C-alpha cells in the first residue's frame, strides 16, 4: 500500500488570529473569501484589511485563482451592500439605526457619520465611501433610505469596492513573493492586530460610557 505524505499548506505556518482567518479561506476557497467580505460589509467581525491580503497571499501559493478571488470578494461585498440598501429602503434610516446600533461594537454615531457623509457628498459618497473605514459598509443605509437609483448605487458600489479589493489583494500577492517574511513576522502581526482590536473595543466602551454620563447630567 503506497505511503501517503501530506503536503504542508502555507497557512499551516501562520498562527493566532491570522492563522484562523487563513484556514477558513484555505478551506472554503474563493467563495469563502466572498462569504467573509459579505459578513464584513454587513457586520465587520473580521476587517477586509485582514481577509483580502491573506487571500492575495494564498493566490501566490497556488491555493486560489487571483481573478476569482477578486470577483467573489467584490460580489460578496456588493451583496452585503445590497442588504443594507434594502434595509434602509424598507424601514427608513432612523429605524435602521435603532435596530443595528443594538449589535455589539456598533454605535449610533457610526451610522450618523455615514448618513452625514452621504448628505454632504451625494452620489460620489458611495464610491469614495468604500475606501474609508467606518463609512465603507454603512454608507449603503442612507443610500437606501433616500431611494437612490439602484443602478447608480450598484455601479458606484462595484467601482469603489473593486478598487479597494484589488489594492488589498494585490498587496497580499506581492507579499507572496517574500513568504519567509510573512512567516517570520506573523506572530508580531498577530500582536499588533490584537492590540489594535483591543484599543478599538476600549475606545467604543469609553465613548458609550461618556455618552451615558453626559445624558445623565
Order of alpha helices (4+ residues) and beta strands (2+ residues): alpha-alpha-alpha-alpha-alpha-alpha-alpha-alpha-alpha
